Amino acid sequence: MNNNPVRTALFALTMLYGLLIALLAMLDFSALGLVAAIGGVLLGLGWAFAGRFTRGRA
C-alpha cells in the first residue's frame, strides 16, 4: 500500500465498515442487507475512483 492519504482513509473506512456489518449481524439488525448493499456500493465506488485518479502516480 502506498502513502496516498485517500487510499489510507478508504482502507480505514473499509475496515470500520466490515466491523459495523459484523456488529449488526450479531445484533440481528433487520435491515442488514440494505446497509450492506449501500455501504458496499459506496465503498466500491470510492475504491474505483481512487484507483482511477491515481493510476499513473502509484
Backbone as XML, in Angstrom:
<?xml version="1.0"?>
<chain id="A" units="angstrom">
  <residue number="1" name="MET">
    <atom name="N" x="0.850" y="-1.184" z="0.000"/>
    <atom name="CA" x="0.000" y="0.000" z="0.000"/>
    <atom name="C" x="0.889" y="1.238" z="0.000"/>
  </residue>
  <residue number="2" name="ASN">
    <atom name="N" x="0.516" y="2.238" z="-0.763"/>
    <atom name="CA" x="1.328" y="3.440" z="-0.847"/>
    <atom name="C" x="0.906" y="4.471" z="0.205"/>
  </residue>
  <residue number="3" name="ASN">
    <atom name="N" x="1.514" y="5.634" z="0.156"/>
    <atom name="CA" x="1.269" y="6.666" z="1.160"/>
    <atom name="C" x="0.190" y="7.660" z="0.753"/>
  </residue>
  <residue number="4" name="ASN">
    <atom name="N" x="-0.645" y="7.321" z="-0.179"/>
    <atom name="CA" x="-1.717" y="8.206" z="-0.616"/>
    <atom name="C" x="-2.748" y="8.322" z="0.516"/>
  </residue>
  <residue number="5" name="PRO">
    <atom name="N" x="-3.022" y="9.538" z="1.006"/>
    <atom name="CA" x="-3.959" y="9.682" z="2.132"/>
    <atom name="C" x="-5.387" y="9.262" z="1.806"/>
  </residue>
  <residue number="6" name="VAL">
    <atom name="N" x="-5.808" y="9.400" z="0.565"/>
    <atom name="CA" x="-7.164" y="8.984" z="0.191"/>
    <atom name="C" x="-7.287" y="7.470" z="0.291"/>
  </residue>
  <residue number="7" name="ARG">
    <atom name="N" x="-6.300" y="6.755" z="-0.208"/>
    <atom name="CA" x="-6.334" y="5.296" z="-0.139"/>
    <atom name="C" x="-6.203" y="4.809" z="1.301"/>
  </residue>
  <residue number="8" name="THR">
    <atom name="N" x="-5.419" y="5.498" z="2.105"/>
    <atom name="CA" x="-5.302" y="5.138" z="3.514"/>
    <atom name="C" x="-6.635" y="5.327" z="4.222"/>
  </residue>
  <residue number="9" name="ALA">
    <atom name="N" x="-7.323" y="6.424" z="3.939"/>
    <atom name="CA" x="-8.636" y="6.678" z="4.542"/>
    <atom name="C" x="-9.649" y="5.650" z="4.066"/>
  </residue>
  <residue number="10" name="LEU">
    <atom name="N" x="-9.626" y="5.299" z="2.781"/>
    <atom name="CA" x="-10.538" y="4.284" z="2.262"/>
    <atom name="C" x="-10.282" y="2.922" z="2.907"/>
  </residue>
  <residue number="11" name="PHE">
    <atom name="N" x="-9.019" y="2.597" z="3.137"/>
    <atom name="CA" x="-8.695" y="1.341" z="3.802"/>
    <atom name="C" x="-9.258" y="1.333" z="5.224"/>
  </residue>
  <residue number="12" name="ALA">
    <atom name="N" x="-9.090" y="2.442" z="5.944"/>
    <atom name="CA" x="-9.631" y="2.530" z="7.301"/>
    <atom name="C" x="-11.158" y="2.445" z="7.288"/>
  </residue>
  <residue number="13" name="LEU">
    <atom name="N" x="-11.796" y="3.127" z="6.351"/>
    <atom name="CA" x="-13.253" y="3.061" z="6.246"/>
    <atom name="C" x="-13.734" y="1.652" z="5.911"/>
  </residue>
  <residue number="14" name="THR">
    <atom name="N" x="-12.993" y="0.952" z="5.078"/>
    <atom name="CA" x="-13.366" y="-0.413" z="4.727"/>
    <atom name="C" x="-13.299" y="-1.323" z="5.950"/>
  </residue>
  <residue number="15" name="MET">
    <atom name="N" x="-12.263" y="-1.165" z="6.747"/>
    <atom name="CA" x="-12.143" y="-1.976" z="7.963"/>
    <atom name="C" x="-13.262" y="-1.650" z="8.953"/>
  </residue>
  <residue number="16" name="LEU">
    <atom name="N" x="-13.549" y="-0.369" z="9.136"/>
    <atom name="CA" x="-14.633" y="0.023" z="10.038"/>
    <atom name="C" x="-15.985" y="-0.462" z="9.531"/>
  </residue>
  <residue number="17" name="TYR">
    <atom name="N" x="-16.177" y="-0.436" z="8.237"/>
    <atom name="CA" x="-17.426" y="-0.905" z="7.648"/>
    <atom name="C" x="-17.608" y="-2.403" z="7.886"/>
  </residue>
  <residue number="18" name="GLY">
    <atom name="N" x="-16.534" y="-3.149" z="7.726"/>
    <atom name="CA" x="-16.593" y="-4.581" z="7.995"/>
    <atom name="C" x="-16.957" y="-4.870" z="9.449"/>
  </residue>
  <residue number="19" name="LEU">
    <atom name="N" x="-16.374" y="-4.104" z="10.362"/>
    <atom name="CA" x="-16.712" y="-4.261" z="11.777"/>
    <atom name="C" x="-18.163" y="-3.891" z="12.045"/>
  </residue>
  <residue number="20" name="LEU">
    <atom name="N" x="-18.652" y="-2.853" z="11.393"/>
    <atom name="CA" x="-20.046" y="-2.441" z="11.563"/>
    <atom name="C" x="-21.000" y="-3.530" z="11.075"/>
  </residue>
  <residue number="21" name="ILE">
    <atom name="N" x="-20.711" y="-4.119" z="9.931"/>
    <atom name="CA" x="-21.565" y="-5.174" z="9.395"/>
    <atom name="C" x="-21.551" y="-6.385" z="10.327"/>
  </residue>
  <residue number="22" name="ALA">
    <atom name="N" x="-20.380" y="-6.718" z="10.852"/>
    <atom name="CA" x="-20.295" y="-7.843" z="11.787"/>
    <atom name="C" x="-21.104" y="-7.562" z="13.051"/>
  </residue>
  <residue number="23" name="LEU">
    <atom name="N" x="-21.014" y="-6.349" z="13.564"/>
    <atom name="CA" x="-21.769" y="-5.979" z="14.765"/>
    <atom name="C" x="-23.276" y="-6.027" z="14.503"/>
  </residue>
  <residue number="24" name="LEU">
    <atom name="N" x="-23.697" y="-5.484" z="13.378"/>
    <atom name="CA" x="-25.122" y="-5.504" z="13.046"/>
    <atom name="C" x="-25.631" y="-6.928" z="12.837"/>
  </residue>
  <residue number="25" name="ALA">
    <atom name="N" x="-24.791" y="-7.793" z="12.296"/>
    <atom name="CA" x="-25.190" y="-9.187" z="12.110"/>
    <atom name="C" x="-25.352" y="-9.888" z="13.458"/>
  </residue>
  <residue number="26" name="MET">
    <atom name="N" x="-24.451" y="-9.592" z="14.391"/>
    <atom name="CA" x="-24.562" y="-10.204" z="15.723"/>
    <atom name="C" x="-25.799" y="-9.718" z="16.459"/>
  </residue>
  <residue number="27" name="LEU">
    <atom name="N" x="-26.199" y="-8.470" z="16.206"/>
    <atom name="CA" x="-27.367" y="-7.900" z="16.868"/>
    <atom name="C" x="-28.663" y="-8.235" z="16.135"/>
  </residue>
  <residue number="28" name="ASP">
    <atom name="N" x="-28.567" y="-8.993" z="15.057"/>
    <atom name="CA" x="-29.720" y="-9.387" z="14.257"/>
    <atom name="C" x="-30.523" y="-8.173" z="13.779"/>
  </residue>
  <residue number="29" name="PHE">
    <atom name="N" x="-29.823" y="-7.228" z="13.202"/>
    <atom name="CA" x="-30.415" y="-5.998" z="12.672"/>
    <atom name="C" x="-31.281" y="-6.339" z="11.459"/>
  </residue>
  <residue number="30" name="SER">
    <atom name="N" x="-32.498" y="-5.841" z="11.433"/>
    <atom name="CA" x="-33.449" y="-6.241" z="10.393"/>
    <atom name="C" x="-33.088" y="-5.730" z="8.997"/>
  </residue>
  <residue number="31" name="ALA">
    <atom name="N" x="-32.444" y="-4.611" z="8.886"/>
    <atom name="CA" x="-32.119" y="-4.047" z="7.572"/>
    <atom name="C" x="-30.640" y="-4.253" z="7.222"/>
  </residue>
  <residue number="32" name="LEU">
    <atom name="N" x="-30.070" y="-5.358" z="7.672"/>
    <atom name="CA" x="-28.649" y="-5.620" z="7.439"/>
    <atom name="C" x="-28.323" y="-5.684" z="5.945"/>
  </residue>
  <residue number="33" name="GLY">
    <atom name="N" x="-29.161" y="-6.318" z="5.168"/>
    <atom name="CA" x="-28.912" y="-6.432" z="3.732"/>
    <atom name="C" x="-28.870" y="-5.079" z="3.041"/>
  </residue>
  <residue number="34" name="LEU">
    <atom name="N" x="-29.775" y="-4.208" z="3.428"/>
    <atom name="CA" x="-29.812" y="-2.871" z="2.836"/>
    <atom name="C" x="-28.565" y="-2.074" z="3.212"/>
  </residue>
  <residue number="35" name="VAL">
    <atom name="N" x="-28.190" y="-2.132" z="4.476"/>
    <atom name="CA" x="-26.985" y="-1.422" z="4.939"/>
    <atom name="C" x="-25.750" y="-1.975" z="4.236"/>
  </residue>
  <residue number="36" name="ALA">
    <atom name="N" x="-25.669" y="-3.293" z="4.124"/>
    <atom name="CA" x="-24.519" y="-3.918" z="3.470"/>
    <atom name="C" x="-24.445" y="-3.539" z="1.992"/>
  </residue>
  <residue number="37" name="ALA">
    <atom name="N" x="-25.582" y="-3.543" z="1.318"/>
    <atom name="CA" x="-25.597" y="-3.219" z="-0.111"/>
    <atom name="C" x="-25.209" y="-1.763" z="-0.368"/>
  </residue>
  <residue number="38" name="ILE">
    <atom name="N" x="-25.798" y="-0.857" z="0.378"/>
    <atom name="CA" x="-25.499" y="0.565" z="0.171"/>
    <atom name="C" x="-24.042" y="0.870" z="0.506"/>
  </residue>
  <residue number="39" name="GLY">
    <atom name="N" x="-23.587" y="0.372" z="1.636"/>
    <atom name="CA" x="-22.193" y="0.611" z="2.026"/>
    <atom name="C" x="-21.215" y="-0.023" z="1.066"/>
  </residue>
  <residue number="40" name="GLY">
    <atom name="N" x="-21.537" y="-1.233" z="0.590"/>
    <atom name="CA" x="-20.658" y="-1.898" z="-0.363"/>
    <atom name="C" x="-20.536" y="-1.135" z="-1.673"/>
  </residue>
  <residue number="41" name="VAL">
    <atom name="N" x="-21.647" y="-0.620" z="-2.142"/>
    <atom name="CA" x="-21.621" y="0.174" z="-3.379"/>
    <atom name="C" x="-20.815" y="1.458" z="-3.177"/>
  </residue>
  <residue number="42" name="LEU">
    <atom name="N" x="-21.036" y="2.143" z="-2.071"/>
    <atom name="CA" x="-20.311" y="3.388" z="-1.819"/>
    <atom name="C" x="-18.808" y="3.156" z="-1.662"/>
  </residue>
  <residue number="43" name="LEU">
    <atom name="N" x="-18.444" y="2.117" z="-0.912"/>
    <atom name="CA" x="-17.021" y="1.820" z="-0.770"/>
    <atom name="C" x="-16.416" y="1.364" z="-2.099"/>
  </residue>
  <residue number="44" name="GLY">
    <atom name="N" x="-17.155" y="0.580" z="-2.858"/>
    <atom name="CA" x="-16.662" y="0.155" z="-4.163"/>
    <atom name="C" x="-16.418" y="1.330" z="-5.097"/>
  </residue>
  <residue number="45" name="LEU">
    <atom name="N" x="-17.348" y="2.267" z="-5.094"/>
    <atom name="CA" x="-17.149" y="3.472" z="-5.908"/>
    <atom name="C" x="-15.952" y="4.281" z="-5.424"/>
  </residue>
  <residue number="46" name="GLY">
    <atom name="N" x="-15.795" y="4.347" z="-4.121"/>
    <atom name="CA" x="-14.634" y="5.065" z="-3.569"/>
    <atom name="C" x="-13.327" y="4.442" z="-4.012"/>
  </residue>
  <residue number="47" name="TRP">
    <atom name="N" x="-13.239" y="3.112" z="-3.933"/>
    <atom name="CA" x="-12.018" y="2.435" z="-4.376"/>
    <atom name="C" x="-11.818" y="2.571" z="-5.883"/>
  </residue>
  <residue number="48" name="ALA">
    <atom name="N" x="-12.896" y="2.512" z="-6.638"/>
    <atom name="CA" x="-12.786" y="2.647" z="-8.091"/>
    <atom name="C" x="-12.271" y="4.028" z="-8.479"/>
  </residue>
  <residue number="49" name="PHE">
    <atom name="N" x="-12.832" y="5.051" z="-7.871"/>
    <atom name="CA" x="-12.374" y="6.402" z="-8.190"/>
    <atom name="C" x="-10.964" y="6.657" z="-7.686"/>
  </residue>
  <residue number="50" name="ALA">
    <atom name="N" x="-10.610" y="6.102" z="-6.550"/>
    <atom name="CA" x="-9.246" y="6.264" z="-6.039"/>
    <atom name="C" x="-8.252" y="5.603" z="-6.982"/>
  </residue>
  <residue number="51" name="GLY">
    <atom name="N" x="-8.594" y="4.423" z="-7.489"/>
    <atom name="CA" x="-7.715" y="3.753" z="-8.432"/>
    <atom name="C" x="-7.664" y="4.451" z="-9.775"/>
  </residue>
  <residue number="52" name="ARG">
    <atom name="N" x="-8.790" y="4.980" z="-10.179"/>
    <atom name="CA" x="-8.846" y="5.666" z="-11.480"/>
    <atom name="C" x="-8.015" y="6.942" z="-11.498"/>
  </residue>
  <residue number="53" name="PHE">
    <atom name="N" x="-8.083" y="7.706" z="-10.418"/>
    <atom name="CA" x="-7.390" y="9.000" z="-10.401"/>
    <atom name="C" x="-5.936" y="8.895" z="-9.984"/>
  </residue>
  <residue number="54" name="THR">
    <atom name="N" x="-5.518" y="7.778" z="-9.420"/>
    <atom name="CA" x="-4.112" y="7.639" z="-9.022"/>
    <atom name="C" x="-3.409" y="6.567" z="-9.822"/>
  </residue>
  <residue number="55" name="ARG">
    <atom name="N" x="-3.983" y="6.135" z="-10.929"/>
    <atom name="CA" x="-3.439" y="5.016" z="-11.697"/>
    <atom name="C" x="-1.990" y="5.259" z="-12.134"/>
  </residue>
  <residue number="56" name="GLY">
    <atom name="N" x="-1.670" y="6.380" z="-12.705"/>
    <atom name="CA" x="-0.316" y="6.628" z="-13.209"/>
    <atom name="C" x="0.643" y="7.174" z="-12.168"/>
  </residue>
  <residue number="57" name="ARG">
    <atom name="N" x="0.179" y="7.443" z="-10.980"/>
    <atom name="CA" x="1.030" y="8.070" z="-9.976"/>
    <atom name="C" x="1.529" y="7.114" z="-8.910"/>
  </residue>
  <residue number="58" name="ALA">
    <atom name="N" x="1.086" y="5.883" z="-8.914"/>
    <atom name="CA" x="1.450" y="4.943" z="-7.836"/>
    <atom name="C" x="2.886" y="4.478" z="-7.946"/>
  </residue>
</chain>
